[in-house]
Amino acid sequence: MSQSRMSPLCLHDTFRAHCMLSHSSLPPTPDTGTRDCRRLAVCYVRYFDDLCNTTMGDMSSIEDISSTKQRRNTTLVLVVIAVAIVGGFTIGILIGRFATCPDEENAKYKKSVQEADSTIADLLMQSISAEKIEVNLKHLTQSPHIAGRDRDFELVAYLKSKFTEYGLDSVKSTPYQVLLSYPDNENPNTVLIVNNTGGETIVFDSTSTESNVSQLEGVIRPFLAYSPSGIVNTSKLVYVNYGRDEDFEFLRTNYSMIFNDSIVIVRYGKIFRGSKVEIAARYGALGVIIYSDPADYTWSEDTRYFPDTWWLPPSGAQRGTLYTGVGDPLTPGYPSIDTAYRYNESDTPLVLPTIPAHAMGYGGAERFLKEMQGAEVPKDWRGGLNIPYRLGPGLTPGLSLRMKVTTTNSIRRVDNVIATLKGDVEPDRYVLLGNHRDAWVYGSIDPSSGTAVMMEVARAMGQLVKESEVINPCVLPHRFITLERWRPRRSIMFCSWGAEEYGLLGSNEWAEQYVKSLGARAVAYVNIDIAVEGNNSLRAAGTPLMYRALYEAAKKVPNPSEAEVSQNRRTVYDTWVHSFPWTSSGFDLPFVEELGSGSDFTALLQFIGITSSDISYTYDWVGEL
């Protein structure tokens, strides 16, 4: 799209030196996806504009929030809520227009008390390009980029070059030496079914049901990070539902089940995968199989799956970390810089998994479940496979299991990229916008949709700073002085975190290294881990001080859906409150979730205490609340 440019014209004393800004309406976008992307970007711009002009006390007050809103597409609304959230906190009091030639003595004072110029937010929103977001995403997802490997470092260099190109004032990387974990692709993790009748014959190998993606260059085969390596042989397999404490206790109490010589098979869901393995080890299990059951990852009313629709196929194995801590496991409480003291893996207070575990799709898990003996499971333990679910522990006579895990841990370098756009009035106050960069495989949604959005926000704001120079006949009419027309009030820091998937490692180490400065100077953190996971509505989580800014930003973004507008849902806010009403609040407001953990706001919020929010565009999942 064509970029909207400012054409500042400073006249002499006669016209009181004001700027003429050209405006253009948002151009139509070619498809729904790019409209959604642009809509989210616009919402970010509005959000940041409001944050910049709202005191913290005001943000905590929600009584005066009206419910006139609307909805926007998907990916673009997030870019603009990114610009809005980043812009809102930092645009603050802008150098928008100069009614008179500033006097050098009181210029700074005038900047500090001048009201925000709404045209700045308009210019930022107009400059957001869905096409550029698409280009960003395409580049970020060309190859797998797991943390600590070559492609991850290539993206570090790429982001540094792009932030520099955008004109940001400071672009740096912060390296850390952290404990990471990888499988042996030449000797992959697997679980075998072995027939011991008349010898030893392998009748099933779980690697045979892996997705074809596993064979592509650069793809790490399915594994669970930090699982100890080893081989487990047993003839006992126990089905333990979701692997929670109550599930193990149910089997122990009602079936006198003993797990000491068994592998347990559990399905994803309800609790963190690392907790499943930790609990299984506590009950004496030898190993754990974690699989994605179709009851939790498909839809009973539509039997199709990817690539025909978005539901998980039988070959889909969910990679992930088993580490239940936060930050580098070997340097708890201290940044993992070169000079840091490191615990040994065996004695770190942040406990690592103690029994082998492996992940697989439901196509592979079905073969193991079919061979299980014992009583049928309770009705609410049944999954979505068209087989009888049995508790075990026995298998079909003559069969046994062999679990082989080849995963190993090693200390590797990971980098954060921190790019700063310096503030004009309060440069020592920081507004942070960030998400992680690493992915288990290609990471199109998690996290690259967020990175693509963050890059476009940085480009738009950097461009506005570069283009906003005013020629002003100040003090001495016979000569011209060039002044910057706009900079954000506060400094904006764009943060690309490393090794989030392993346990929020990059953001946590950075928080530990700069805890004093951030605690004193950071105003807020906006997280966009997943910018887009659907096209139904805005979804937000945050601390109470963020509520008002979130609401006011969403109210200003127009709804592109004619059908929704005809139902009097004219803004993103209107669709948000329609999709996620906060009925328990007693107000006609959209629901804002609480921030728990699981993404890079964790250390910044819970360790340092920085006001935070997390925003995405999501599907219709109101029934899941």
Secondary structure per residue as TSV (DSSP state, phi and psi in degrees):
chain	resnum	aa	ss	phi	psi
A	1	M	-	360.0	154.8
A	2	S	-	-72.6	145.1
A	3	Q	-	-90.9	135.1
A	4	S	-	-78.1	126.7
A	5	R	-	-117.1	148.7
A	6	M	E	-83.3	140.7
A	7	S	E	-120.2	74.3
A	8	P	-	-68.2	136.0
A	9	L	-	-130.9	115.3
A	10	C	-	-98.2	118.3
A	11	L	-	-95.3	173.0
A	12	H	-	-75.5	-164.8
A	13	D	G	-54.7	-31.3
A	14	T	G	-59.1	-39.7
A	15	F	G	-107.8	10.1
A	16	R	T	56.9	31.4
A	17	A	-	42.3	71.6
A	18	H	-	-119.7	158.1
A	19	C	-	-95.9	134.6
A	20	M	E	-95.5	120.0
A	21	L	E	-108.3	128.1
A	22	S	-	-79.9	141.3
A	23	H	-	-127.4	145.8
A	24	S	-	-140.7	144.8
A	25	S	-	-70.8	161.1
A	26	L	-	-64.1	126.8
A	27	P	-	-72.5	155.2
A	28	P	-	-64.1	146.7
A	29	T	-	-104.5	154.1
A	30	P	S	-74.8	-21.4
A	31	D	S	-152.7	168.0
A	32	T	H	-58.6	-41.6
A	33	G	H	-59.3	-46.7
A	34	T	H	-71.4	-31.3
A	35	R	H	-63.7	-44.5
A	36	D	H	-60.0	-45.1
A	37	C	H	-59.3	-46.1
A	38	R	H	-66.8	-36.2
A	39	R	H	-63.5	-42.6
A	40	L	H	-65.0	-38.5
A	41	A	H	-61.5	-43.5
A	42	V	H	-61.8	-39.9
A	43	C	H	-64.7	-36.9
A	44	Y	H	-61.3	-44.1
A	45	V	H	-59.0	-48.1
A	46	R	H	-61.0	-42.1
A	47	Y	H	-60.3	-48.4
A	48	F	H	-64.0	-37.4
A	49	D	H	-61.3	-42.1
A	50	D	H	-69.0	-40.6
A	51	L	H	-61.7	-36.9
A	52	C	H	-65.1	-25.5
A	53	N	T	-113.0	20.3
A	54	T	-	-125.8	131.5
A	55	T	-	-75.1	161.5
A	56	M	H	-61.8	-34.8
A	57	G	H	-62.8	-42.7
A	58	D	H	-63.7	-36.2
A	59	M	H	-66.7	-26.2
A	60	S	H	-81.6	-10.7
A	61	S	-	-92.5	126.6
A	62	I	-	-123.3	5.8
A	63	E	T	-64.2	-31.0
A	64	D	T	-97.6	22.4
A	65	I	-	-82.7	122.5
A	66	S	-	-89.2	165.1
A	67	S	-	-111.0	33.0
A	68	T	-	-87.9	103.9
A	69	K	-	-145.9	-165.9
A	70	Q	B	-165.8	-173.2
A	71	R	-	-132.1	155.2
A	72	R	-	-128.8	-178.8
A	73	N	-	-66.8	-99.3
A	74	T	S	-153.8	-83.3
A	75	T	H	-62.0	-39.2
A	76	L	H	-74.5	-33.1
A	77	V	H	-61.9	-31.0
A	78	L	H	-74.8	-35.2
A	79	V	H	-63.2	-38.2
A	80	V	H	-81.2	-28.7
A	81	I	H	-68.0	-27.2
A	82	A	H	-67.7	-47.3
A	83	V	H	-64.9	-37.0
A	84	A	H	-69.0	-43.3
A	85	I	H	-69.4	-44.2
A	86	V	H	-69.7	-45.2
A	87	G	H	-67.2	-36.7
A	88	G	H	-62.7	-46.3
A	89	F	H	-66.7	-33.0
A	90	T	H	-106.7	-25.9
A	91	I	H	-61.2	-42.1
A	92	G	S	45.5	-124.0
A	93	I	S	-94.6	115.5
A	94	L	-	-97.3	159.4
A	95	I	-	-89.7	81.0
A	96	G	-	-85.4	-66.9
A	97	R	-	-128.7	147.8
A	98	F	-	-111.5	111.6
A	99	A	S	-72.8	-29.4
A	100	T	S	-136.5	165.9
A	101	C	-	-64.3	120.4
A	102	P	-	-67.3	142.0
A	103	D	-	-86.8	133.5
A	104	E	T	-59.4	-29.3
A	105	E	T	-70.5	-40.6
A	106	N	T	-109.0	12.6
A	107	A	H	-60.7	-43.3
A	108	K	H	-65.5	-38.0
A	109	Y	H	-63.9	-42.4
A	110	K	H	-62.1	-39.7
A	111	K	H	-62.0	-39.3
A	112	S	H	-71.7	-21.8
A	113	V	H	-111.5	-5.4
A	114	Q	-	-71.2	137.9
A	115	E	-	-69.3	154.1
A	116	A	-	-64.9	145.2
A	117	D	-	-96.3	111.6
A	118	S	H	-64.2	-19.8
A	119	T	H	-67.9	-23.3
A	120	I	H	-64.4	-47.3
A	121	A	H	-61.4	-39.3
A	122	D	H	-61.4	-44.1
A	123	L	H	-63.3	-41.1
A	124	L	H	-62.4	-45.1
A	125	M	H	-65.6	-38.5
A	126	Q	H	-67.8	-25.3
A	127	S	H	-85.4	-11.1
A	128	I	-	-68.6	131.5
A	129	S	-	-119.8	118.9
A	130	A	H	-63.3	-34.2
A	131	E	H	-63.9	-39.1
A	132	K	H	-68.1	-36.0
A	133	I	H	-62.3	-41.2
A	134	E	H	-62.9	-42.2
A	135	V	H	-62.3	-44.0
A	136	N	H	-57.5	-48.6
A	137	L	H	-63.3	-39.6
A	138	K	H	-62.2	-41.7
A	139	H	H	-68.6	-41.8
A	140	L	H	-65.6	-27.5
A	141	T	T	-107.9	18.0
A	142	Q	S	-63.2	-35.3
A	143	S	S	-140.7	156.0
A	144	P	-	-58.3	145.0
A	145	H	-	-143.5	65.1
A	146	I	-	-67.1	150.9
A	147	A	T	-61.0	141.5
A	148	G	T	82.8	2.6
A	149	R	S	-109.2	172.9
A	150	D	H	-55.9	-44.4
A	151	R	H	-64.2	-34.0
A	152	D	H	-61.8	-42.3
A	153	F	H	-70.5	-31.0
A	154	E	H	-63.5	-38.9
A	155	L	H	-70.7	-31.5
A	156	V	H	-58.6	-49.7
A	157	A	H	-63.8	-38.8
A	158	Y	H	-62.8	-47.7
A	159	L	H	-64.3	-40.5
A	160	K	H	-61.8	-40.6
A	161	S	H	-68.7	-38.1
A	162	K	H	-70.3	-43.2
A	163	F	H	-62.9	-36.3
A	164	T	H	-66.6	-43.0
A	165	E	H	-60.6	-35.3
A	166	Y	T	-70.9	-11.4
A	167	G	T	90.4	18.3
A	168	L	-	-68.9	150.1
A	169	D	S	-75.6	-29.8
A	170	S	E	-143.3	130.2
A	171	V	E	-132.1	116.3
A	172	K	E	-137.5	158.4
A	173	S	E	-116.1	145.5
A	174	T	E	-118.2	107.6
A	175	P	E	-86.3	145.9
A	176	Y	E	-137.8	150.8
A	177	Q	E	-104.9	107.7
A	178	V	E	-126.4	163.0
A	179	L	E	-83.6	117.4
A	180	L	E	-115.9	176.0
A	181	S	E	-145.1	134.8
A	182	Y	E	-140.9	148.9
A	183	P	-	-84.1	170.2
A	184	D	-	-94.6	104.5
A	185	N	T	-64.4	-25.1
A	186	E	T	-80.5	-19.0
A	187	N	S	-135.9	72.5
A	188	P	-	-68.9	155.8
A	189	N	-	-63.5	143.2
A	190	T	E	-161.0	164.5
A	191	V	E	-127.6	127.8
A	192	L	E	-109.4	146.4
A	193	I	E	-102.1	123.5
A	194	V	E	-115.0	131.4
A	195	N	E	-94.7	117.5
A	196	N	-	-97.4	7.9
A	197	T	T	-79.1	118.7
A	198	G	T	64.9	36.4
A	199	G	S	124.8	-156.7
A	200	E	-	-132.2	114.5
A	201	T	E	-127.0	130.0
A	202	I	E	-80.6	118.1
A	203	V	E	-100.5	-16.3
A	204	F	E	-155.7	136.4
A	205	D	E	-124.4	120.6
A	206	S	G	-61.9	-21.8
A	207	T	G	-66.6	-19.7
A	208	S	G	-69.4	-18.6
A	209	T	G	-103.1	7.0
A	210	E	S	-68.5	154.1
A	211	S	-	-62.2	150.7
A	212	N	G	-60.5	-20.5
A	213	V	G	-58.3	-32.0
A	214	S	G	-60.8	-20.3
A	215	Q	G	-90.5	-7.0
A	216	L	S	-77.4	154.7
A	217	E	T	-62.1	132.0
A	218	G	T	87.4	-9.6
A	219	V	-	-82.1	129.2
A	220	I	-	-82.0	129.8
A	221	R	-	-62.1	157.9
A	222	P	S	-53.3	132.6
A	223	F	-	-162.1	167.7
A	224	L	E	-119.6	114.8
A	225	A	E	-60.8	140.7
A	226	Y	T	74.4	3.2
A	227	S	-	-62.1	135.1
A	228	P	-	-67.2	147.9
A	229	S	-	-78.1	161.4
A	230	G	E	152.7	172.5
A	231	I	E	-122.5	131.1
A	232	V	E	-119.4	123.9
A	233	N	E	-114.4	128.5
A	234	T	E	-161.1	157.8
A	235	S	S	-105.3	8.7
A	236	K	-	-117.1	128.5
A	237	L	E	-131.6	126.8
A	238	V	E	-119.0	131.3
A	239	Y	E	-89.2	123.2
A	240	V	-	-124.1	36.0
A	241	N	T	54.8	-119.3
A	242	Y	T	-91.4	1.7
A	243	G	-	73.8	25.0
A	244	R	-	-84.5	166.7
A	245	D	H	-55.4	-44.1
A	246	E	H	-66.1	-28.4
A	247	D	H	-70.5	-44.5
A	248	F	H	-63.4	-42.3
A	249	E	H	-64.6	-36.4
A	250	F	H	-60.9	-45.1
A	251	L	H	-68.6	-38.7
A	252	R	H	-68.8	-39.1
A	253	T	H	-77.3	-43.7
A	254	N	H	-94.5	-21.1
A	255	Y	H	-126.5	6.1
A	256	S	-	50.9	38.2
A	257	M	-	-74.1	135.5
A	258	I	-	-115.9	135.0
A	259	F	-	-108.1	-0.4
A	260	N	T	-57.8	-33.7
A	261	D	T	-114.9	29.1
A	262	S	-	-122.8	153.4
A	263	I	E	-92.4	135.9
A	264	V	E	-104.8	143.7
A	265	I	E	-114.8	124.8
A	266	V	E	-131.5	155.8
A	267	R	E	-100.2	150.5
A	268	Y	S	-61.2	148.1
A	269	G	-	126.1	161.7
A	270	K	S	73.8	-49.7
A	271	I	S	-135.0	167.2
A	272	F	-	-64.5	141.9
A	273	R	H	-58.2	-37.6
A	274	G	H	-63.3	-33.8
A	275	S	H	-69.0	-33.3
A	276	K	H	-60.7	-44.9
A	277	V	H	-69.8	-39.7
A	278	E	H	-61.7	-42.9
A	279	I	H	-68.1	-43.5
A	280	A	H	-59.5	-41.2
A	281	A	H	-63.9	-38.3
A	282	R	H	-64.3	-30.8
A	283	Y	T	-89.3	4.5
A	284	G	T	93.5	8.5
A	285	A	-	-64.8	152.3
A	286	L	S	-86.8	-27.2
A	287	G	E	-167.4	169.5
A	288	V	E	-136.0	133.3
A	289	I	E	-105.9	124.1
A	290	I	E	-113.9	125.8
A	291	Y	E	-131.3	160.8
A	292	S	-	-96.4	110.0
A	293	D	-	-82.2	141.0
A	294	P	H	-60.6	-22.3
A	295	A	H	-63.6	-25.8
A	296	D	H	-103.9	-17.6
A	297	Y	H	-129.1	10.0
A	298	T	S	-135.8	-176.8
A	299	W	B	-123.1	125.8
A	300	S	T	-63.0	-24.9
A	301	E	T	-85.8	-3.8
A	302	D	B	-143.0	108.8
A	303	T	-	-79.5	-4.4
A	304	R	-	-75.8	161.7
A	305	Y	-	-148.2	176.8
A	306	F	T	-55.7	135.0
A	307	P	T	-92.9	4.5
A	308	D	S	-77.6	-26.1
A	309	T	S	-152.8	-171.7
A	310	W	S	-92.3	0.4
A	311	W	S	-70.7	150.4
A	312	L	-	-64.2	130.7
A	313	P	-	-79.3	166.3
A	314	P	T	-58.7	-26.7
A	315	S	T	-84.7	-5.4
A	316	G	-	-73.3	111.3
A	317	A	-	-107.9	129.6
A	318	Q	-	-89.5	105.3
A	319	R	-	-72.0	158.7
A	320	G	E	172.9	174.8
A	321	T	E	-94.4	149.3
A	322	L	-	-101.6	-3.5
A	323	Y	-	-72.1	122.9
A	324	T	-	-93.1	-0.8
A	325	G	S	-92.4	-171.6
A	326	V	S	-131.1	132.4
A	327	G	S	88.6	175.2
A	328	D	-	-56.7	125.5
A	329	P	T	-63.7	-21.4
A	330	L	T	-97.9	-8.1
A	331	T	S	-131.0	55.8
A	332	P	T	-61.3	130.9
A	333	G	T	80.8	-1.1
A	334	Y	S	-141.6	139.6
A	335	P	-	-63.2	140.7
A	336	S	-	-85.7	58.8
A	337	I	-	-82.7	174.9
A	338	D	T	-57.6	-35.0
A	339	T	T	-90.1	5.1
A	340	A	-	-71.2	144.8
A	341	Y	-	-74.5	136.1
A	342	R	-	-121.1	133.8
A	343	Y	-	-72.0	160.1
A	344	N	-	-76.6	154.7
A	345	E	T	-57.9	-33.5
A	346	S	T	-75.2	-20.2
A	347	D	T	-124.6	11.7
A	348	T	-	-65.3	138.8
A	349	P	S	-67.7	-18.3
A	350	L	S	-88.8	97.6
A	351	V	-	-66.7	131.2
A	352	L	-	-94.3	160.1
A	353	P	-	-56.6	148.6
A	354	T	-	-115.3	-9.2
A	355	I	S	-129.0	150.1
A	356	P	-	-65.0	148.0
A	357	A	E	-146.8	151.2
A	358	H	E	-144.2	148.8
A	359	A	E	-109.1	145.6
A	360	M	E	-151.8	164.2
A	361	G	-	-80.0	172.8
A	362	Y	H	-73.6	-16.9
A	363	G	H	-64.5	-41.2
A	364	G	H	-75.6	-42.1
A	365	A	H	-61.5	-31.9
A	366	E	H	-58.5	-37.8
A	367	R	H	-63.4	-38.0
A	368	F	H	-72.5	-42.7
A	369	L	H	-64.2	-34.1
A	370	K	H	-64.7	-30.2
A	371	E	T	-87.8	0.5
A	372	M	B	-82.1	144.3
A	373	Q	-	-104.9	-174.0
A	374	G	S	97.2	-175.7
A	375	A	S	-69.3	153.2
A	376	E	B	-71.3	150.8
A	377	V	-	-74.6	159.4
A	378	P	-	-58.2	155.7
A	379	K	G	-56.0	-41.7
A	380	D	G	-79.1	1.6
A	381	W	G	-97.6	-8.4
A	382	R	-	-71.8	139.9
A	383	G	-	-96.2	-157.9
A	384	G	S	-101.7	4.9
A	385	L	S	-80.1	146.6
A	386	N	S	-85.5	60.2
A	387	I	S	-143.6	159.1
A	388	P	-	-72.9	130.0
A	389	Y	-	-90.0	124.6
A	390	R	B	-120.3	154.8
A	391	L	-	-79.1	-28.4
A	392	G	-	86.7	-161.4
A	393	P	S	-87.2	-8.4
A	394	G	-	-78.5	159.6
A	395	L	B	-111.8	171.4
A	396	T	S	-51.1	133.2
A	397	P	T	-51.7	134.8
A	398	G	T	95.3	-9.7
A	399	L	E	-103.3	151.7
A	400	S	E	-144.9	171.9
A	401	L	E	-115.6	149.2
A	402	R	E	-135.4	113.8
A	403	M	E	-98.4	126.9
A	404	K	E	-123.3	117.6
A	405	V	E	-119.2	124.4
A	406	T	-	-111.8	11.5
A	407	T	-	-64.6	137.8
A	408	T	E	-132.5	154.5
A	409	N	E	-103.8	149.1
A	410	S	E	-157.1	153.9
A	411	I	E	-81.2	124.8
A	412	R	E	-131.8	159.7
A	413	R	E	-85.2	137.7
A	414	V	E	-131.8	148.0
A	415	D	E	-121.2	140.2
A	416	N	E	-96.1	150.5
A	417	V	E	-114.5	122.9
A	418	I	E	-120.3	114.8
A	419	A	E	-116.6	133.9
A	420	T	E	-122.1	131.5
A	421	L	E	-103.1	111.7
A	422	K	-	-69.6	136.2
A	423	G	-	-76.9	158.0
A	424	D	S	-94.7	-40.6
A	425	V	S	-98.8	-43.4
A	426	E	E	-124.4	69.6
A	427	P	E	-66.5	-17.6
A	428	D	E	-94.9	15.2
A	429	R	E	-114.1	131.5
A	430	Y	E	-116.0	135.6
A	431	V	E	-111.5	124.3
A	432	L	E	-106.4	132.4
A	433	L	E	-122.7	126.0
A	434	G	E	-158.2	164.7
A	435	N	E	-160.9	170.6
A	436	H	E	-87.2	164.5
A	437	R	-	-108.8	-31.6
A	438	D	-	-77.1	153.0
A	439	A	-	-143.4	154.1
A	440	W	S	-66.6	-35.9
A	441	V	S	-133.2	-108.8
A	442	Y	-	-88.0	-31.5
A	443	G	-	65.1	42.7
A	444	S	T	-64.0	-44.4
A	445	I	T	-88.7	-56.7
A	446	D	T	-110.6	105.9
A	447	P	T	-115.2	3.7
A	448	S	H	-68.9	-25.1
A	449	S	H	-61.2	-37.5
A	450	G	H	-70.3	-40.2
A	451	T	H	-64.8	-41.3
A	452	A	H	-61.0	-39.1
A	453	V	H	-67.4	-47.0
A	454	M	H	-59.8	-40.0
A	455	M	H	-61.5	-41.2
A	456	E	H	-70.7	-34.7
A	457	V	H	-62.3	-45.5
A	458	A	H	-61.9	-42.1
A	459	R	H	-62.7	-45.6
A	460	A	H	-63.4	-42.2
A	461	M	H	-73.2	-40.6
A	462	G	H	-62.8	-39.2
A	463	Q	H	-64.3	-40.9
A	464	L	H	-64.0	-39.9
A	465	V	H	-63.0	-44.2
A	466	K	H	-65.8	-34.7
A	467	E	H	-91.6	-8.6
A	468	S	-	-99.4	64.9
A	469	E	E	-104.2	138.2
A	470	V	E	-114.8	130.4
A	471	I	E	-90.7	116.0
A	472	N	E	-127.6	122.1
A	473	P	-	-78.3	76.0
A	474	C	-	-91.7	146.0
A	475	V	S	57.5	-62.5
A	476	L	-	-107.5	103.1
A	477	P	T	-60.1	-21.2
A	478	H	T	-83.2	-5.4
A	479	R	S	-138.0	158.8
A	480	F	-	-106.7	142.5
A	481	I	E	-116.6	129.1
A	482	T	E	-86.9	123.6
A	483	L	E	-121.6	145.6
A	484	E	E	-70.1	129.3
A	485	R	-	-82.8	-35.5
A	486	W	-	-143.3	137.2
A	487	R	-	-144.3	155.5
A	488	P	-	-62.4	151.6
A	489	R	S	-61.3	-48.1
A	490	R	E	-108.1	161.7
A	491	S	E	-73.5	140.1
A	492	I	E	-108.8	129.4
A	493	M	E	-113.7	120.8
A	494	F	E	-96.2	121.6
A	495	C	E	-120.0	119.2
A	496	S	E	-106.7	109.3
A	497	W	E	-88.4	146.0
A	498	G	S	-99.8	150.3
A	499	A	S	54.7	39.5
A	500	E	-	-67.1	-39.4
A	501	E	T	-62.3	-25.9
A	502	Y	T	-80.0	-14.7
A	503	G	T	142.2	38.8
A	504	L	S	58.7	40.8
A	505	L	H	-69.0	-52.0
A	506	G	H	-62.0	-48.4
A	507	S	H	-66.7	-37.0
A	508	N	H	-67.2	-42.7
A	509	E	H	-65.4	-38.6
A	510	W	H	-64.3	-43.1
A	511	A	H	-62.7	-39.9
A	512	E	H	-67.0	-34.7
A	513	Q	H	-73.8	-35.8
A	514	Y	T	-117.1	29.9
A	515	V	H	-58.7	-40.3
A	516	K	H	-69.1	-46.2
A	517	S	H	-64.8	-44.2
A	518	L	H	-67.6	-39.1
A	519	G	H	-62.1	-33.1
A	520	A	H	-87.6	-27.1
A	521	R	H	-119.5	-21.7
A	522	A	E	-74.9	129.8
A	523	V	E	-88.2	-44.6
A	524	A	E	-164.1	158.1
A	525	Y	E	-125.3	132.1
A	526	V	E	-115.2	120.2
A	527	N	E	-104.0	134.3
A	528	I	-	-131.9	59.2
A	529	D	S	-54.3	-54.1
A	530	I	-	-119.0	106.5
A	531	A	S	-71.4	-40.2
A	532	V	B	-140.1	123.5
A	533	E	S	-129.5	9.3
A	534	G	-	177.4	179.9
A	535	N	S	-128.2	27.4
A	536	N	S	-90.8	-49.8
A	537	S	E	-161.4	158.8
A	538	L	E	-65.0	145.4
A	539	R	E	-133.7	136.6
A	540	A	E	-140.5	146.5
A	541	A	E	-132.1	148.7
A	542	G	E	178.0	171.2
A	543	T	-	-81.9	156.8
A	544	P	G	-55.6	-31.7
A	545	L	G	-64.7	-13.3
A	546	M	G	-93.6	-13.0
A	547	Y	H	-56.8	-52.3
A	548	R	H	-61.3	-44.5
A	549	A	H	-62.7	-40.1
A	550	L	H	-60.6	-46.8
A	551	Y	H	-63.8	-48.6
A	552	E	H	-65.8	-35.0
A	553	A	H	-66.2	-45.6
A	554	A	H	-64.2	-29.0
A	555	K	H	-66.7	-23.9
A	556	K	T	-93.1	-2.7
A	557	V	S	-98.6	119.2
A	558	P	B	-66.8	150.3
A	559	N	-	-89.5	123.0
A	560	P	-	-82.0	-9.2
A	561	S	-	-84.7	113.7
A	562	E	H	-63.2	-37.1
A	563	A	H	-61.9	-42.2
A	564	E	H	-72.5	-36.6
A	565	V	H	-62.5	-38.0
A	566	S	H	-64.6	-19.7
A	567	Q	T	-95.6	17.0
A	568	N	T	68.7	29.0
A	569	R	-	-108.2	85.3
A	570	R	B	-88.1	-14.8
A	571	T	B	-131.2	169.3
A	572	V	H	-58.1	-38.5
A	573	Y	H	-59.1	-43.0
A	574	D	H	-60.7	-42.8
A	575	T	H	-70.0	-36.6
A	576	W	H	-60.9	-49.8
A	577	V	H	-69.8	-28.1
A	578	H	H	-70.0	-41.2
A	579	S	H	-81.1	-35.4
A	580	F	S	-131.6	66.1
A	581	P	B	-69.1	138.0
A	582	W	-	-93.4	72.0
A	583	T	G	-65.0	-32.2
A	584	S	G	-74.5	-12.2
A	585	S	G	-77.2	-19.3
A	586	G	T	82.9	-0.2
A	587	F	S	-120.7	158.3
A	588	D	S	-84.8	76.7
A	589	L	-	-132.4	155.3
A	590	P	B	-73.9	151.6
A	591	F	-	-75.1	129.6
A	592	V	-	-111.8	118.7
A	593	E	B	-72.0	159.6
A	594	E	-	-79.0	149.2
A	595	L	-	-88.3	121.5
A	596	G	-	-99.4	-99.2
A	597	S	S	-148.5	-168.6
A	598	G	S	101.4	-3.5
A	599	S	S	-147.6	-178.7
A	600	D	T	-73.2	-4.2
A	601	F	H	-73.8	-14.1
A	602	T	H	-56.3	-56.9
A	603	A	I	-68.3	-38.3
A	604	L	I	-65.8	-37.1
A	605	L	I	-83.9	-52.9
A	606	Q	I	-84.7	-25.9
A	607	F	I	-92.9	-44.1
A	608	I	I	-98.8	-31.5
A	609	G	-	93.3	27.5
A	610	I	-	-82.2	129.6
A	611	T	-	-53.9	131.9
A	612	S	E	-141.4	160.1
A	613	S	E	-148.6	160.9
A	614	D	E	-137.3	128.2
A	615	I	E	-131.6	143.2
A	616	S	E	-153.2	171.5
A	617	Y	E	-108.0	132.1
A	618	T	E	-130.8	175.5
A	619	Y	-	-87.2	-179.5
A	620	D	S	-83.7	94.4
A	621	W	-	-125.5	27.6
A	622	V	G	-59.8	-28.9
A	623	G	G	-68.0	-13.5
A	624	E	G	-90.3	-8.5
A	625	L	-	-65.9	360.0
